[in-house]
Amino acid sequence: MITTVLAILKPLLIKGANVAWEHRNQLSLYFKTKFWKYRNSDIRFSISGLYKIQIPDTNEYLLVLNRRIQNQLQPVGGAYKRFGDDSLFNKWGYKPDNSKNGLDVDEKSSSDLRFMVKGKYCVEVLNWFDTGNERESDPKREFFEELVSTKILDPEIFCNIQHKRIRRFSKNLIWSEFFSCYEILIFDVFEFIPNEEQRKALVELSMHKTDLSRGFAIVKCDDIEQLRLVENGRQIARIGQHTKLIINKNF
């Protein structure tokens, strides 16, 4: 009888161990935020989608200037927006970004997934995010705002776009000197898939001389590795650390 029961339970126990291993990072976060010192700490979330836009047949990438951080280039994209009412977020006692604990909120950043909650609610926030409910699921809005509306890319040629998600990268409970709090950072990286006309337009764009006043730059892989754009021996722009994600590096 005991042998029979063990034979039945064995696959379930193995499956349970596999699931636990696959979710080991979240298990660690669960114990740290439910029972340890982070439980009543303010934890800042920043959850974003980014585009890897590679110039065809090269090792060069299209980056845009950050509208908040002066002279910093980064991938197209940014924080996802949430939809629906505030009831769930209010249950978690969330605080939107402000000038003291984040990047503040303006008309363009309203409803961005940049906010604070108490540590004990972190796992609930991640579970909600994984459902995909009441939030953006890709950075297409940012693509059109940053590249098409600004006429960096031709609105007629780039009126319809395709992409595929290639990775998700996260950092849990890292200390931010800038924001003076612990953070959970999540980035979804999408690869832009151009059609033939779009491929030609990207190649043509890459042939222009760098002019940061236009709000973008074409940078090499080495530039991203070094987190700076240099021309004629002089640094002309910083490159945000998270840009490394589009070349399959971490930061």
C-alpha positions as CSV (number, residue, x, y, z in Angstrom):
1,M,0.0,0.0,0.0
2,I,2.7,2.5,1.0
3,T,4.7,1.6,-2.1
4,T,1.6,2.3,-4.3
5,V,1.0,5.7,-2.6
6,L,4.6,6.7,-3.1
7,A,4.5,5.7,-6.7
8,I,1.5,8.0,-7.2
9,L,3.0,10.9,-5.2
10,K,6.5,10.7,-6.8
11,P,5.6,12.5,-10.1
12,L,3.7,15.2,-8.2
13,L,6.7,15.7,-5.8
14,I,9.1,15.9,-8.7
15,K,6.8,18.4,-10.5
16,G,6.5,20.5,-7.4
17,A,10.3,20.6,-7.0
18,N,10.7,21.6,-10.6
19,V,8.1,24.4,-10.3
20,A,9.8,25.6,-7.1
21,W,13.2,25.7,-8.9
22,E,11.7,27.5,-11.9
23,H,10.2,30.1,-9.5
24,R,13.1,30.2,-7.0
25,N,13.8,33.9,-7.5
26,Q,10.2,34.8,-6.7
27,L,10.3,32.3,-3.7
28,S,13.2,34.2,-2.4
29,L,11.4,37.5,-2.9
30,Y,8.3,36.1,-1.2
31,F,10.2,35.2,2.0
32,K,12.2,38.4,2.0
33,T,9.1,40.7,1.6
34,K,6.5,38.7,3.6
35,F,8.6,37.8,6.6
36,W,11.9,39.7,6.6
37,K,13.1,43.3,6.8
38,Y,11.6,44.4,3.5
39,R,8.0,43.7,4.7
40,N,7.3,47.3,5.7
41,S,9.9,49.0,3.5
42,D,8.8,51.1,0.5
43,I,9.8,49.2,-2.6
44,R,9.8,51.1,-5.9
45,F,8.7,49.3,-9.1
46,S,9.7,50.3,-12.6
47,I,8.3,48.0,-15.3
48,S,9.1,48.7,-18.9
49,G,9.1,47.5,-22.5
50,L,12.1,48.2,-24.8
51,Y,12.7,47.9,-28.5
52,K,15.8,46.4,-30.1
53,I,15.9,48.3,-33.4
54,Q,18.9,47.0,-35.4
55,I,20.1,48.5,-38.6
56,P,19.8,45.7,-41.2
57,D,23.0,43.8,-41.9
58,T,25.0,45.8,-39.3
59,N,25.9,45.7,-35.7
60,E,24.4,49.2,-35.2
61,Y,21.2,50.2,-33.3
62,L,18.8,53.1,-33.3
63,L,18.6,54.8,-29.9
64,V,16.7,57.9,-28.8
65,L,17.4,60.7,-26.3
66,N,15.7,60.3,-22.9
67,R,13.3,63.2,-22.4
68,R,14.0,63.5,-18.7
69,I,17.7,62.7,-18.4
70,Q,19.8,65.2,-20.3
71,N,22.1,63.9,-23.0
72,Q,21.3,60.2,-22.4
73,L,20.6,57.8,-25.2
74,Q,18.6,54.7,-24.7
75,P,16.3,52.2,-26.5
76,V,12.9,53.2,-27.8
77,G,10.3,52.3,-25.2
78,G,9.6,53.0,-21.6
79,A,7.3,52.2,-18.7
80,Y,4.1,50.3,-19.5
81,K,0.9,52.1,-18.7
82,R,-1.9,50.5,-16.6
83,F,-5.6,50.8,-17.4
84,G,-8.8,50.5,-15.3
85,D,-9.6,52.0,-11.9
86,D,-7.3,52.4,-8.9
87,S,-9.0,49.9,-6.6
88,L,-6.4,47.2,-6.8
89,F,-3.4,49.6,-6.5
90,N,-5.1,51.4,-3.7
91,K,-5.4,48.1,-1.8
92,W,-1.7,47.8,-2.0
93,G,-1.3,51.4,-0.7
94,Y,0.7,52.4,-3.8
95,K,2.4,55.8,-4.2
96,P,3.0,57.1,-7.7
97,D,6.5,58.4,-8.5
98,N,7.1,61.9,-7.3
99,S,10.1,64.3,-7.3
100,K,11.4,62.8,-4.0
101,N,11.0,59.1,-4.6
102,G,11.1,58.8,-8.4
103,L,10.9,60.7,-11.7
104,D,7.7,62.6,-10.8
105,V,4.5,62.4,-12.9
106,D,3.4,64.6,-15.7
107,E,0.8,64.4,-18.5
108,K,2.9,61.9,-20.5
109,S,3.9,59.7,-17.5
110,S,0.5,59.5,-15.8
111,S,-0.5,55.8,-15.1
112,D,3.1,54.6,-15.8
113,L,4.1,51.4,-14.0
114,R,6.6,53.3,-11.8
115,F,5.4,53.4,-8.3
116,M,6.0,52.3,-4.7
117,V,4.2,49.8,-2.5
118,K,5.1,48.2,0.9
119,G,7.3,45.1,0.5
120,K,4.5,42.8,1.8
121,Y,2.6,43.5,-1.5
122,C,5.5,42.9,-3.9
123,V,4.5,39.3,-4.9
124,E,0.9,40.4,-5.4
125,V,2.1,43.1,-7.8
126,L,4.2,40.6,-9.8
127,N,1.3,38.2,-10.0
128,W,-0.9,40.9,-11.3
129,F,1.7,42.0,-13.9
130,D,2.1,38.4,-15.1
131,T,-1.7,38.1,-15.8
132,G,-1.3,41.0,-18.3
133,N,-4.7,42.4,-17.2
134,E,-5.4,46.1,-17.3
135,R,-2.0,47.1,-18.7
136,E,-0.1,47.5,-21.9
137,S,1.6,44.4,-23.2
138,D,4.1,45.9,-25.6
139,P,5.8,49.3,-26.2
140,K,4.1,50.1,-29.5
141,R,2.7,53.3,-28.1
142,E,6.2,54.5,-27.3
143,F,7.5,53.5,-30.7
144,F,4.9,55.8,-32.4
145,E,5.4,58.6,-29.9
146,E,9.2,58.6,-30.0
147,L,9.9,57.7,-33.6
148,V,6.8,58.3,-35.8
149,S,5.2,61.4,-34.3
150,T,8.6,63.0,-34.1
151,K,9.2,62.3,-37.8
152,I,12.4,60.4,-37.1
153,L,10.8,57.6,-39.1
154,D,8.4,58.2,-42.0
155,P,4.8,57.9,-40.7
156,E,3.6,56.3,-44.0
157,I,6.4,53.7,-44.1
158,F,6.1,52.9,-40.4
159,C,2.4,53.1,-39.9
160,N,2.2,49.3,-39.2
161,I,4.9,47.5,-37.4
162,Q,5.7,44.0,-36.2
163,H,7.9,42.7,-33.4
164,K,8.6,39.7,-31.2
165,R,9.5,39.5,-27.6
166,I,12.9,38.1,-27.1
167,R,13.6,38.3,-23.3
168,R,12.5,39.5,-19.9
169,F,15.1,40.8,-17.4
170,S,14.5,41.7,-13.8
171,K,16.3,42.8,-10.7
172,N,14.8,42.3,-7.3
173,L,15.4,44.5,-4.2
174,I,18.4,46.4,-5.5
175,W,19.3,49.6,-3.6
176,S,19.0,52.8,-5.7
177,E,21.3,55.6,-4.6
178,F,19.4,57.9,-6.9
179,F,16.0,57.2,-5.4
180,S,17.2,56.2,-1.9
181,C,15.1,53.1,-1.8
182,Y,15.0,49.4,-2.8
183,E,13.8,48.7,-6.3
184,I,12.3,45.9,-8.4
185,L,13.1,46.5,-12.1
186,I,11.5,44.6,-14.9
187,F,12.3,45.0,-18.6
188,D,10.6,43.2,-21.6
189,V,12.8,43.4,-24.7
190,F,11.1,43.3,-28.1
191,E,12.9,42.9,-31.4
192,F,11.5,45.2,-34.2
193,I,10.9,43.1,-37.4
194,P,11.0,45.5,-40.4
195,N,9.5,44.7,-43.7
196,E,11.5,45.4,-46.9
197,E,10.5,49.1,-47.2
198,Q,11.2,49.6,-43.5
199,R,14.6,47.9,-43.8
200,K,15.6,50.3,-46.6
201,A,14.4,53.3,-44.5
202,L,16.5,52.2,-41.5
203,V,19.6,51.8,-43.7
204,E,19.1,55.3,-45.2
205,L,18.6,56.7,-41.7
206,S,21.9,55.2,-40.6
207,M,23.8,57.0,-43.4
208,H,23.1,60.5,-41.9
209,K,25.7,62.2,-39.8
210,T,25.0,62.1,-36.1
211,D,22.9,65.1,-35.0
212,L,21.6,64.8,-31.4
213,S,19.3,67.8,-31.9
214,R,17.1,65.4,-34.0
215,G,16.6,63.3,-30.9
216,F,18.3,60.1,-31.9
217,A,21.6,58.4,-32.8
218,I,22.8,55.3,-34.5
219,V,25.3,53.6,-32.2
220,K,27.6,50.6,-32.5
221,C,27.6,47.6,-30.2
222,D,30.9,48.8,-28.8
223,D,29.3,52.1,-27.9
224,I,26.6,50.3,-25.9
225,E,29.2,48.2,-24.1
226,Q,31.1,51.3,-23.0
227,L,27.8,53.2,-22.2
228,R,28.9,56.3,-24.1
229,L,28.8,57.7,-27.7
230,V,32.2,59.1,-28.7
231,E,33.0,61.1,-31.8
232,N,36.4,62.5,-32.7
233,G,37.7,61.5,-29.3
234,R,35.0,63.4,-27.4
235,Q,32.0,61.9,-25.6
236,I,28.9,63.5,-27.0
237,A,26.3,61.5,-25.0
238,R,25.9,58.9,-22.3
239,I,24.1,55.6,-23.0
240,G,21.7,54.3,-20.3
241,Q,22.8,51.1,-18.6
242,H,19.6,49.2,-19.5
243,T,20.5,49.7,-23.2
244,K,22.8,46.6,-22.7
245,L,19.7,44.5,-22.7
246,I,19.2,44.9,-26.4
247,I,22.7,43.3,-27.1
248,N,21.9,40.4,-24.8
249,K,24.0,41.7,-21.9
250,N,22.8,42.4,-18.3
251,F,23.6,45.3,-16.2
